[in-house]
Amino acid sequence: MSRIGKRIIVVPEGVTVKEENGVVIVTGPKGTLEQKMLKDITMTQTDNNITLDRKCESAKAMHGTMNALIQNMIKGVKDGFEKELEIIGVGYRFNVQGKKLVINAGYSHPVEMIVPEGLTVEAKSNTEITVKGIDKVAVGEFAANVRKVRKPEPYKGKGIRYKDEHVRRKEGKKAA
């Protein structure tokens, strides 16, 4: 049996989890999230504990995945998720304009990105932003798309990176 899959999920105070027609609905102080139950996985809820079981051996691969998805949904509606990004380079900067993020990253034009529904982008300064939301997948995907505009390069370290990311630096050409 999957070690992650057989982990018991504890539902904290103020969060409700219910299953209707094969869809798990998690509601909390920050909002509501829905996830379709994966095939051959069943959910059992007793008081504030949730356990997942699989009907057959072929569902073994999805057992731990479903457990992690529900765990992330509960954390999202209770606390939320956030990713911090920073931009490094002369003239590089972020600019948040309502639901639009404008990135100046050394191109001949500014790159404009529309912030998806359910996410917020806060600018700490011209060079630092925080992407916040209740859906872990949406937060991570938008942060990755912002990073993709100008990935950090290994020689000078210029580009967009996560706050805690370490960029491995290379040595340039040797002088003769």
C-alpha positions as CSV (number, residue, x, y, z in Angstrom):
1,M,0.0,0.0,0.0
2,S,1.2,3.5,-0.7
3,R,2.7,5.2,2.3
4,I,1.5,8.6,1.3
5,G,-1.9,7.2,0.3
6,K,-2.6,5.6,3.6
7,R,-1.7,8.7,5.5
8,I,-4.6,10.0,7.6
9,I,-5.7,13.5,6.6
10,V,-6.7,15.7,9.6
11,V,-9.4,18.3,8.8
12,P,-8.7,21.5,10.8
13,E,-11.2,23.7,12.5
14,G,-13.2,25.9,10.1
15,V,-12.7,23.7,7.1
16,T,-15.3,21.3,5.7
17,V,-14.7,18.4,3.3
18,K,-17.4,16.6,1.5
19,E,-17.8,14.2,-1.4
20,E,-20.7,14.6,-3.9
21,N,-21.1,12.5,-7.1
22,G,-17.4,11.7,-7.2
23,V,-16.2,15.3,-6.6
24,V,-14.4,16.4,-3.4
25,I,-15.5,19.9,-2.3
26,V,-13.3,21.6,0.3
27,T,-14.6,24.8,1.9
28,G,-12.7,27.1,4.2
29,P,-12.2,30.7,5.3
30,K,-10.3,31.6,2.0
31,G,-12.7,30.0,-0.4
32,T,-13.8,26.7,-2.0
33,L,-11.9,24.2,-4.1
34,E,-13.2,21.2,-6.1
35,Q,-11.4,18.1,-7.3
36,K,-12.8,15.1,-9.2
37,M,-12.1,11.8,-7.3
38,L,-9.7,9.7,-9.2
39,K,-10.9,6.4,-10.5
40,D,-11.1,3.4,-8.0
41,I,-10.3,5.6,-5.0
42,T,-12.8,5.9,-2.2
43,M,-12.9,8.4,0.6
44,T,-14.1,7.7,4.2
45,Q,-14.6,10.5,6.6
46,T,-15.0,10.0,10.4
47,D,-15.2,13.1,12.6
48,N,-12.1,15.2,11.5
49,N,-10.2,12.4,9.9
50,I,-10.2,11.3,6.2
51,T,-8.8,8.1,4.9
52,L,-8.5,7.0,1.3
53,D,-8.7,3.4,0.1
54,R,-8.3,1.9,-3.3
55,K,-10.6,-0.7,-4.8
56,C,-8.0,-2.5,-6.9
57,E,-4.3,-2.8,-7.4
58,S,-4.4,-0.8,-10.6
59,A,-5.2,2.4,-8.6
60,K,-2.0,2.1,-6.6
61,A,-0.3,4.9,-8.5
62,M,-3.1,7.3,-7.9
63,H,-3.6,6.5,-4.2
64,G,-0.9,8.8,-2.9
65,T,-1.7,11.5,-5.6
66,M,-5.3,11.8,-4.4
67,N,-4.2,12.0,-0.8
68,A,-1.7,14.8,-1.6
69,L,-4.3,16.7,-3.7
70,I,-6.8,16.7,-0.8
71,Q,-4.1,17.7,1.7
72,N,-3.1,20.6,-0.6
73,M,-6.8,21.7,-1.0
74,I,-7.2,21.8,2.8
75,K,-4.0,23.8,3.2
76,G,-5.0,26.2,0.4
77,V,-8.5,27.1,1.8
78,K,-7.1,27.5,5.3
79,D,-3.7,29.3,4.8
80,G,-3.3,29.8,1.0
81,F,-0.1,29.4,-1.1
82,E,2.4,31.9,-2.2
83,K,5.5,32.0,-4.4
84,E,8.0,34.9,-4.3
85,L,9.9,35.9,-7.4
86,E,12.7,38.4,-7.9
87,I,14.2,39.9,-11.1
88,I,17.9,40.7,-11.4
89,G,19.4,42.8,-14.1
90,V,20.0,46.5,-14.9
91,G,16.7,48.0,-16.0
92,Y,14.7,44.8,-15.2
93,R,11.5,45.4,-13.2
94,F,8.0,44.3,-12.4
95,N,5.0,46.6,-12.5
96,V,1.6,45.4,-11.3
97,Q,-1.4,47.3,-12.9
98,G,-4.6,45.9,-11.5
99,K,-5.1,42.4,-13.0
100,K,-2.1,42.8,-15.3
101,L,1.6,42.2,-14.7
102,V,4.0,44.2,-16.8
103,I,7.6,42.8,-17.0
104,N,10.6,44.8,-18.3
105,A,13.2,42.1,-18.8
106,G,15.6,43.5,-21.4
107,Y,13.5,43.0,-24.5
108,S,12.6,45.7,-26.9
109,H,9.1,45.7,-25.5
110,P,7.5,45.2,-22.1
111,V,5.9,41.7,-21.6
112,E,2.3,41.9,-20.3
113,M,0.7,39.0,-18.5
114,I,-2.9,38.8,-17.3
115,V,-3.2,37.5,-13.8
116,P,-5.5,34.4,-13.7
117,E,-8.8,34.5,-11.8
118,G,-8.3,33.5,-8.2
119,L,-4.7,34.7,-7.9
120,T,-3.3,38.0,-6.7
121,V,0.1,39.5,-7.5
122,E,1.6,41.9,-5.0
123,A,4.7,44.0,-5.7
124,K,7.0,44.3,-2.7
125,S,9.3,46.5,-4.8
126,N,10.2,47.1,-8.5
127,T,12.2,43.8,-8.4
128,E,10.1,41.5,-6.2
129,I,6.6,40.2,-6.5
130,T,4.5,37.6,-4.6
131,V,2.0,35.4,-6.3
132,K,-0.8,34.3,-3.9
133,G,-3.8,32.1,-4.2
134,I,-5.7,29.1,-2.7
135,D,-4.9,26.6,-5.6
136,K,-1.4,25.3,-5.3
137,V,-1.3,24.2,-9.0
138,A,-2.5,27.6,-10.3
139,V,0.0,29.6,-8.1
140,G,2.9,27.4,-9.2
141,E,2.0,27.4,-12.9
142,F,1.6,31.2,-13.0
143,A,4.9,31.7,-11.2
144,A,6.6,29.3,-13.6
145,N,5.2,31.2,-16.6
146,V,6.5,34.5,-15.2
147,R,9.9,32.9,-14.6
148,K,9.8,31.6,-18.2
149,V,9.8,35.2,-19.6
150,R,13.5,35.5,-18.8
151,K,15.1,32.5,-17.1
152,P,18.2,33.2,-15.0
153,E,21.3,32.8,-17.1
154,P,24.4,31.1,-15.6
155,Y,27.1,33.7,-16.4
156,K,25.9,36.9,-14.7
157,G,22.8,35.5,-13.0
158,K,20.4,37.9,-14.7
159,G,16.8,37.0,-15.1
160,I,13.7,36.1,-13.1
161,R,14.1,33.5,-10.3
162,Y,12.3,32.2,-7.3
163,K,13.3,33.9,-4.1
164,D,14.9,30.8,-2.6
165,E,16.3,29.5,-5.9
166,H,20.1,29.0,-6.3
167,V,21.4,29.7,-9.7
168,R,24.6,27.7,-10.5
169,R,27.1,30.1,-11.9
170,K,29.6,29.3,-14.7
171,E,33.0,30.8,-15.2
172,G,33.3,32.9,-18.4
173,K,36.0,32.8,-21.0
174,K,39.5,33.0,-19.7
175,A,41.6,36.1,-20.7
176,A,44.5,35.1,-22.9
